[in-house]
Amino acid sequence: MKQEFLHFLRIREWQDIYTQIRQTVRGLGLRINQESASYEAIHRALLTGMLSQIGQKQEGHEFLGARNRTFYIFPGSGLFKKSPKWIMSAEMVETSRLFARVNARIEPEWIEPAAMHLVKRQYFDPHFSRRQGSVVADEQVTLYGLIVVPRRKVQYGPIDGKAARDIFIREGLVQAQLKRKLPFIQHNTALIDDVKALEEKSRRRDILVDDDALFDAYDRVIPADIYNEQLLAGWWHKAVKEQPQLLYFTRDDLMAQSAEHVTAADYPETWQQHSLRLPLRYVFEPTAADDGVTVMIPVALLNQVTPSGFDWLIPALRH
């Protein structure tokens, strides 16, 4: 023992602990493992009893531990020069500093499963994800104030169904970001584009109802437990069999005020020159280069167009 630098009392302690554990395992009716356990299995088992003894590496040899406690690896430790990113320690001894002794390297992903009943979760930036068709948020997991999962994407619906539903309706439906092109969405989007075209022609932004009105229209009909694209599609396909026009908006539903002044005579879709009928494009964006009315001339017809007549505007803008 002297030659191997082994302490007799420590050997006896280990024998006693091993015997006690073996008896406990047999008493529980568990099978004793016949193969040597891996490093991960041993240390994940130890971690369940040392959750307040973990630390994350900072600068130098300093570690940040539970409850905002800072400590250092003991210079005699085998990990002193290696300084892993995460460690757990069997004991903390305060001399000139708070030193961690009997240390082991651990992986941060081992911590959360062992401390599910102790961790705290915070959620940031819930938003609609078009790729997933649902509302997602960034989750941060802390244990005794120590961040063990800095940021990861999670589904927000099971966490806060009401908030997720509001975001889903406002960003997914009102802003038409759903990947799944349900018939009523295509119908409503086409109507909205038509009303927006009236605004472009008349150079106003008060004909189409605002987003709040669209939100209210969806909110009145969609059930409280619908907060993602899959749930919406499943509910709608069943409900539309009894209500064929469910969630189909009409033109009047989308107009905040009348647009009777936007007539085909005053705002034509094409420009006539001799035998040519050239399409017109309307843009209401004062800072844009193409603000106003633009005549779309195909390159193939360019040599047939003459300057004559282009000094006039459409009838609605001539005054």
C-alpha positions in Angstrom: 0.0 0.0 0.0 2.8 2.3 0.8 4.4 1.7 -2.5 1.2 2.4 -4.3 0.4 5.5 -2.2 -2.9 4.0 -1.0 -4.4 5.0 2.4 -5.7 2.1 4.4 -8.6 4.0 5.9 -9.7 5.2 2.5 -9.7 1.5 1.2 -11.8 0.5 4.2 -14.3 3.3 3.5 -14.6 2.2 -0.1 -15.2 -1.4 0.9 -17.9 -0.4 3.4 -19.6 1.9 0.8 -19.5 -0.9 -1.8 -20.9 -3.5 0.6 -23.7 -1.1 1.7 -24.7 -0.3 -1.9 -24.6 -4.0 -2.9 -26.9 -4.9 -0.1 -29.3 -2.1 -0.9 -29.4 -3.1 -4.6 -30.2 -6.7 -3.7 -32.8 -5.6 -1.3 -34.5 -3.6 -4.1 -34.5 -6.7 -6.3 -32.2 -5.0 -8.9 -29.7 -7.0 -10.9 -26.1 -6.3 -10.2 -24.3 -5.2 -13.4 -21.8 -7.9 -14.6 -19.9 -5.4 -16.9 -17.8 -2.5 -15.9 -19.8 0.8 -16.0 -18.6 3.5 -18.4 -17.2 6.9 -17.2 -20.4 8.6 -18.3 -22.7 6.1 -16.4 -20.7 6.4 -13.2 -20.5 10.2 -13.2 -24.1 10.7 -14.2 -25.1 8.5 -11.2 -22.8 10.6 -8.9 -24.2 13.8 -10.4 -27.7 13.2 -9.0 -26.3 13.7 -5.5 -23.9 16.6 -6.3 -26.1 19.0 -8.3 -25.0 21.9 -6.0 -21.4 21.0 -6.5 -21.1 21.7 -10.3 -19.2 24.5 -11.9 -18.6 26.2 -15.3 -15.2 27.4 -16.3 -14.6 31.1 -16.4 -11.2 32.8 -17.0 -8.0 31.2 -15.8 -8.7 28.5 -13.2 -11.8 30.2 -11.9 -15.2 28.4 -12.0 -18.7 29.7 -11.5 -20.8 27.4 -9.4 -24.3 27.2 -7.9 -25.8 30.3 -6.3 -23.3 32.5 -8.0 -20.4 31.0 -6.0 -16.9 31.2 -7.5 -14.2 28.6 -6.8 -11.0 27.2 -8.1 -9.7 23.7 -8.8 -7.3 22.6 -6.1 -3.7 22.8 -7.5 -3.1 19.1 -6.6 -6.1 17.9 -8.6 -5.5 16.0 -11.8 -7.7 18.4 -13.6 -5.9 21.5 -12.5 -3.9 21.9 -15.8 -6.7 20.5 -18.0 -9.4 22.9 -16.8 -12.4 21.3 -18.4 -15.5 23.5 -19.3 -17.7 21.8 -16.7 -16.8 19.9 -13.5 -18.4 18.5 -10.4 -16.6 18.3 -7.1 -16.9 16.0 -4.1 -15.9 18.7 -1.6 -15.2 22.4 -1.3 -12.5 23.5 1.0 -11.9 27.2 1.8 -8.4 28.2 2.7 -6.8 31.2 0.9 -9.6 30.6 -1.7 -12.5 28.3 -2.1 -11.0 25.2 -3.7 -12.8 22.2 -5.3 -11.3 18.9 -4.5 -11.9 15.4 -5.9 -13.1 16.7 -9.2 -14.5 15.1 -12.3 -15.2 16.4 -15.8 -18.9 16.3 -16.8 -20.9 17.3 -19.8 -23.5 20.0 -19.5 -26.2 17.9 -21.1 -26.0 15.5 -18.2 -27.2 18.1 -15.7 -30.8 18.9 -16.9 -32.1 15.2 -16.9 -30.7 14.8 -13.3 -32.2 18.0 -12.1 -35.6 18.2 -13.8 -37.3 18.9 -10.4 -34.9 21.7 -9.6 -34.2 23.7 -12.8 -35.9 26.9 -13.7 -37.0 27.7 -17.2 -37.3 31.1 -18.9 -38.7 31.8 -22.4 -37.7 34.7 -24.7 -38.8 36.0 -28.1 -41.9 33.8 -28.9 -42.6 34.1 -32.6 -44.2 32.2 -35.5 -41.9 29.9 -37.4 -43.0 29.4 -41.0 -40.8 26.3 -41.4 -42.4 24.6 -38.4 -45.8 26.0 -38.8 -46.0 26.9 -35.1 -45.0 29.4 -32.5 -41.5 28.8 -31.1 -39.5 30.5 -28.3 -35.9 30.5 -27.0 -35.7 28.5 -23.7 -33.0 29.1 -21.1 -32.5 26.6 -18.3 -30.8 27.4 -15.0 -29.9 25.4 -11.9 -29.4 27.3 -8.7 -28.8 30.4 -10.8 -26.2 28.7 -13.1 -27.1 28.6 -16.8 -27.0 25.0 -17.9 -28.8 25.5 -21.3 -28.2 29.0 -22.6 -30.6 29.0 -25.5 -32.6 26.4 -27.5 -35.7 26.5 -29.6 -38.9 25.0 -28.1 -42.5 24.8 -29.0 -44.3 27.6 -27.2 -47.9 26.3 -27.5 -47.7 23.7 -24.7 -46.1 26.3 -22.5 -48.5 29.2 -22.9 -51.4 28.2 -25.2 -53.2 31.5 -25.1 -50.1 33.6 -26.0 -49.1 31.1 -28.7 -52.6 31.2 -30.2 -52.5 35.1 -30.4 -49.1 35.0 -32.1 -50.2 32.2 -34.4 -53.2 34.2 -35.6 -51.4 37.5 -35.8 -48.3 36.3 -37.6 -49.3 33.1 -39.2 -52.8 33.9 -40.5 -53.1 37.7 -40.6 -49.7 38.0 -42.2 -50.3 34.9 -44.4 -47.1 33.1 -43.4 -48.5 29.6 -43.3 -46.8 27.1 -45.6 -50.0 25.0 -45.9 -52.2 26.8 -48.4 -55.6 26.1 -47.0 -58.4 27.1 -49.4 -59.8 29.9 -47.2 -56.3 31.4 -46.8 -55.8 31.5 -50.6 -59.2 33.1 -51.0 -58.6 35.7 -48.3 -55.1 36.5 -49.6 -56.4 37.1 -53.1 -59.1 39.5 -51.8 -56.6 41.4 -49.7 -54.3 41.8 -52.7 -57.3 43.2 -54.7 -58.0 45.7 -52.0 -54.3 46.6 -51.7 -54.4 47.2 -55.5 -57.2 49.8 -54.9 -55.0 51.5 -52.4 -52.1 51.6 -54.8 -54.3 53.1 -57.5 -56.0 55.7 -55.3 -52.7 56.5 -53.4 -54.3 55.9 -50.0 -53.7 53.5 -47.1 -57.1 53.6 -45.5 -59.2 51.3 -47.7 -58.0 47.9 -46.4 -59.0 47.1 -42.8 -56.0 47.0 -40.4 -54.3 44.0 -38.9 -56.3 44.3 -35.6 -59.6 43.9 -37.5 -58.3 40.8 -39.4 -57.1 39.4 -36.1 -60.5 39.9 -34.5 -62.2 38.2 -37.5 -60.1 35.1 -37.1 -60.2 35.2 -33.3 -64.0 35.1 -33.1 -64.2 31.8 -35.0 -61.0 29.8 -34.3 -61.3 27.7 -31.1 -59.2 28.5 -28.1 -57.0 25.4 -28.3 -55.7 26.0 -31.9 -52.2 27.4 -31.8 -50.3 25.8 -34.7 -50.8 25.0 -38.4 -51.4 21.3 -37.9 -54.2 21.9 -35.3 -55.8 24.5 -37.5 -55.9 22.3 -40.6 -57.3 19.4 -38.7 -60.1 21.5 -37.1 -60.9 23.4 -40.3 -61.3 20.4 -42.5 -63.8 18.9 -40.2 -65.7 22.1 -39.4 -66.0 23.3 -43.1 -68.1 20.2 -43.9 -70.9 21.8 -41.8 -70.1 25.4 -42.6 -68.9 25.6 -46.2 -68.0 29.4 -46.0 -66.1 29.1 -42.7 -63.3 31.7 -42.5 -64.0 32.9 -46.1 -64.0 36.7 -46.0 -66.0 38.8 -48.3 -64.8 42.0 -50.0 -66.9 44.1 -47.7 -65.3 42.4 -44.7 -61.9 43.7 -45.8 -62.8 47.2 -46.7 -62.6 49.9 -44.0 -64.4 52.3 -46.4 -65.8 52.5 -49.8 -63.7 52.6 -52.9 -66.4 53.5 -55.4 -64.2 56.3 -56.8 -61.7 53.8 -58.1 -63.4 53.0 -61.4 -62.0 51.2 -64.4 -62.5 54.4 -66.5 -60.4 56.6 -64.1 -57.9 53.9 -63.3 -57.5 51.7 -66.4 -55.5 48.5 -66.3 -53.9 49.1 -69.8 -52.7 52.0 -71.9 -53.8 52.2 -75.5 -51.5 53.4 -78.3 -52.7 52.6 -81.8 -53.1 48.9 -81.9 -51.0 48.2 -78.8 -52.5 47.6 -75.3 -49.8 48.0 -72.7 -50.4 47.0 -69.1 -50.1 49.6 -66.3 -48.7 49.1 -62.9 -49.7 51.3 -59.9 -47.3 51.8 -57.0 -47.9 54.1 -54.0 -44.5 54.5 -52.4 -43.3 58.2 -52.5 -39.7 57.2 -51.8 -39.5 54.6 -54.5 -38.2 55.1 -58.0 -41.4 53.6 -59.6 -43.8 55.6 -57.5 -47.0 56.4 -59.5 -48.1 54.8 -62.7 -45.7 52.8 -64.9 -46.4 51.6 -68.4 -45.0 48.1 -68.9 -43.5 47.8 -72.4 -42.2 44.4 -73.5 -38.8 44.6 -75.1 -40.1 43.0 -78.3 -42.6 45.9 -78.8 -40.2 48.7 -77.9 -39.5 49.6 -81.5 -43.3 50.0 -82.2 -43.9 52.5 -79.4 -43.9 56.2 -80.2 -43.6 59.1 -77.7 -46.9 60.4 -78.7 -49.6 60.3 -75.9 -47.2 59.7 -73.0 -47.4 63.3 -71.9 -50.8 62.4 -70.6 -51.7 60.7 -67.3 -54.5 58.3 -66.5 -57.9 60.2 -66.2 -57.9 60.1 -62.4 -54.5 61.9 -62.1 -54.9 64.5 -65.0 -56.1 67.3 -62.8 
